[in-house]
Amino acid sequence: MLFILGTIVGSFVNVVIYRTVEGEDWVRGRSRCDRCRKTIKWYDNIPLFSYLFLQGKCRYCQKTISIQHPVIELITGLLFVWWYAIGFTFFRLVAAPLTIIQPMFWLIVGILLLIIFMSDWLYQVIPDYANYGLGVLAILYRLYLSLSGAMRWQDFWLALLTGIVMFLILFTIWAVTRGRGMGFGDVKFAFVMGVLLGWPRAGVALFLAFMLGAIVGIVLLLFKVIKPRQRIAFGPFLILGTAISLIWGTGIWGWYWGLLG
């Protein structure tokens, strides 16, 4: 049931991503074919099933439907299942009402991170609403943890400071390269990443983002998928670094300093 619910949310995420990039209202209006612009009937808009039933083609114009739609629906469905299977096991360790607040917070964070990842990967645009919404949510979450005594106030201020430092690092790169090194959406997300992860996880996430971006960029160049000086989105690598560091960041940090010691 959670997987089905997740695919439905994923279908809405597709609408949000596409209509935001196209400058359309994603609250009102029926779904339409990206090619012929005809309104899609409800029975052709069932997450995953309709794509498979129609064999990936529009019923009207027979043009190929973007693979983006079922992929995002599938990922969101799996996110919901993972959130329940893993997340709720972890959140049983905390007291009420955090047993509800924490899993809901991280589920919303996961959905917003997916929106940022796919928007930047497909269109090289990080929506401001996702960046700002995630930033405000992260600050309010950490503020609540501090007020409730679940987190120390010094950790709250350290997270804010980490966000500012992350922002300044990427802002410097953006300013020096005059926007050619990365977009300003990446710069704004760096602050969000810092507040969300805190120190030292944010530092690990940023390092991983640069490493993964460099590796993928070199591979794409070697296989001539992209040309020299052609830009690739950096946001997805920031998201991947964030996800990896969220789970293993502290361990990676300790392992690294253990090698130096």
C-alpha positions in Angstrom: 0.0 0.0 0.0 2.9 2.4 0.8 4.5 1.6 -2.5 1.3 2.4 -4.4 0.9 5.6 -2.4 4.5 6.5 -3.2 3.9 6.0 -6.9 0.9 8.3 -6.7 3.0 11.0 -5.0 5.7 10.3 -7.6 3.2 11.0 -10.4 2.5 14.4 -8.7 6.2 15.0 -8.4 6.5 14.6 -12.2 3.8 17.2 -12.7 5.5 19.6 -10.3 8.9 19.2 -12.0 7.6 19.6 -15.6 5.2 22.4 -15.0 7.7 24.4 -12.9 10.3 24.2 -15.7 7.6 25.2 -18.3 6.4 28.0 -16.1 2.9 26.5 -15.7 0.6 26.2 -12.8 1.1 22.8 -11.2 -1.9 23.1 -8.8 -4.7 23.4 -11.4 -5.2 21.7 -14.7 -5.3 18.2 -16.1 -2.3 16.2 -17.2 -1.5 16.5 -20.9 0.8 14.7 -23.3 4.1 16.4 -23.6 4.0 16.0 -27.4 0.4 16.4 -28.7 -0.8 18.4 -25.7 -4.1 16.4 -25.5 -5.6 15.8 -22.1 -4.8 12.4 -20.6 -7.7 10.4 -19.4 -7.7 9.1 -15.8 -7.3 5.5 -16.9 -4.1 6.5 -18.9 -2.7 8.2 -15.9 -2.3 5.4 -13.4 1.2 5.4 -12.1 3.5 2.8 -13.6 0.6 0.6 -14.9 -0.5 3.0 -17.6 3.0 3.4 -18.9 3.4 -0.4 -19.2 -0.1 -0.9 -20.6 0.4 1.8 -23.3 4.0 0.4 -24.0 5.5 3.8 -23.3 3.5 5.6 -26.0 0.8 8.3 -26.0 -2.7 6.8 -26.8 -3.4 9.7 -29.2 -0.2 10.6 -31.1 1.7 7.4 -30.5 4.8 9.4 -29.6 7.2 8.0 -26.9 6.4 9.0 -23.4 9.4 10.2 -21.5 11.0 7.5 -19.3 11.2 10.2 -16.6 7.6 9.5 -15.6 7.8 5.8 -14.6 11.3 6.2 -13.2 10.3 8.9 -10.8 7.1 7.0 -9.8 9.2 3.9 -9.1 11.8 5.7 -7.1 9.2 7.5 -5.0 7.3 4.2 -4.4 10.6 2.6 -3.2 11.4 5.7 -1.1 8.1 5.2 0.8 8.8 1.5 1.4 12.4 2.2 2.5 11.1 5.0 4.8 8.8 2.7 6.6 11.0 -0.4 6.7 14.2 1.4 7.8 13.1 4.8 9.1 10.4 3.7 11.6 12.8 1.1 13.0 15.3 3.9 13.8 12.6 6.3 15.0 11.3 3.9 17.6 14.4 4.9 19.6 13.0 8.4 20.3 10.1 9.5 22.4 6.8 10.9 21.3 6.0 13.2 19.5 9.3 12.8 17.7 8.3 9.3 16.7 5.9 11.0 14.3 7.7 14.3 13.6 11.0 12.8 12.7 9.8 10.2 10.1 7.5 12.7 8.5 10.3 15.3 8.3 12.7 12.9 6.6 10.0 11.7 4.2 9.3 15.3 3.0 13.0 15.9 2.8 13.4 12.8 0.6 10.6 14.0 -1.7 12.1 17.5 -2.0 15.6 16.1 -2.6 14.2 13.9 -5.4 12.6 17.0 -7.0 15.9 18.9 -6.9 17.8 15.9 -8.2 15.5 15.2 -11.2 14.9 18.9 -12.0 18.6 19.7 -12.2 19.5 16.4 -13.9 16.9 16.8 -16.6 16.6 20.6 -17.0 19.6 22.0 -15.1 17.3 24.0 -12.9 17.0 23.8 -9.1 13.5 25.2 -8.2 13.7 27.9 -5.6 10.6 26.6 -3.8 12.4 23.3 -3.2 15.5 25.0 -2.0 13.8 27.5 0.2 11.2 25.0 1.5 13.9 22.5 2.4 16.0 25.2 4.1 13.1 26.5 6.2 12.1 23.0 7.1 15.6 22.0 8.2 15.9 25.1 10.4 12.5 24.6 12.0 13.3 20.9 12.6 16.6 21.6 14.3 15.0 24.5 16.2 12.3 22.1 17.5 14.9 19.5 18.5 16.8 22.2 20.5 13.7 23.6 22.2 12.5 20.1 23.2 16.0 19.2 24.6 16.5 16.4 22.0 19.5 18.3 20.6 22.0 20.6 22.2 21.8 24.3 21.3 25.5 24.3 20.4 24.6 21.7 17.7 21.9 24.0 16.3 24.2 26.9 16.0 27.0 24.7 14.6 24.5 23.5 11.9 23.7 27.1 10.9 27.4 28.0 10.8 28.1 24.9 8.7 25.4 26.0 6.3 26.9 29.5 6.0 30.4 28.0 5.4 29.1 25.6 2.8 27.3 28.5 1.1 30.4 30.7 1.1 32.6 27.9 -0.4 30.3 27.4 -3.4 29.6 31.1 -3.7 33.3 31.7 -4.1 33.5 29.1 -6.8 30.5 30.5 -8.5 31.9 34.1 -8.3 35.4 33.2 -9.5 34.1 31.1 -12.5 31.4 33.8 -13.2 28.7 31.1 -13.0 30.4 28.7 -15.4 31.5 26.3 -12.7 28.0 25.8 -11.3 24.6 27.5 -11.1 23.5 29.7 -8.2 20.9 27.1 -7.3 23.8 24.8 -6.3 25.1 27.6 -4.1 21.8 28.0 -2.3 21.5 24.3 -1.8 24.9 24.2 -0.2 23.4 26.2 2.7 20.5 23.8 3.0 22.9 20.9 2.9 24.9 22.3 5.7 21.9 23.0 8.0 20.4 19.6 7.2 23.5 17.5 7.8 25.5 19.6 10.3 29.2 19.2 10.8 31.1 17.0 9.9 28.6 15.2 7.7 28.2 18.3 5.4 31.9 18.4 4.8 31.9 14.7 3.8 28.9 15.4 1.5 30.6 18.2 -0.3 33.8 16.2 -0.8 31.8 13.3 -2.1 29.9 15.6 -4.5 33.0 16.9 -6.0 34.6 13.4 -6.3 31.5 11.8 -7.8 31.0 14.8 -10.2 34.6 14.5 -11.4 34.5 10.8 -11.9 31.2 10.9 -13.8 32.4 13.8 -15.9 35.6 12.0 -16.9 33.7 8.9 -17.8 31.2 10.8 -19.9 34.1 12.6 -21.7 35.9 9.3 -22.3 32.8 7.7 -23.9 32.1 11.0 -25.7 28.7 11.4 -24.2 29.5 15.0 -23.6 32.0 17.4 -25.2 34.8 19.2 -23.5 33.6 22.4 -21.6 30.0 21.1 -21.8 28.3 21.6 -18.5 26.7 18.8 -16.5 24.3 19.4 -13.6 26.1 19.5 -10.2 23.0 19.4 -8.1 22.5 15.6 -8.4 26.0 15.0 -7.1 25.3 17.3 -4.1 22.1 15.2 -3.5 24.1 11.9 -3.7 26.7 13.3 -1.4 24.0 14.3 1.0 22.3 10.9 0.9 25.5 9.0 1.4 26.8 11.3 4.2 23.4 11.2 6.0 23.8 7.4 6.4 27.6 6.9 6.6 29.0 10.4 7.0 30.2 10.0 10.5 31.8 6.7 9.8 33.6 8.1 6.7 34.8 11.0 8.7 36.2 8.8 11.4 37.8 6.4 8.9 39.5 9.3 7.1 41.1 10.7 10.3 42.0 7.2 11.4 44.1 6.8 8.3 45.9 10.1 9.0 46.5 9.0 12.6 
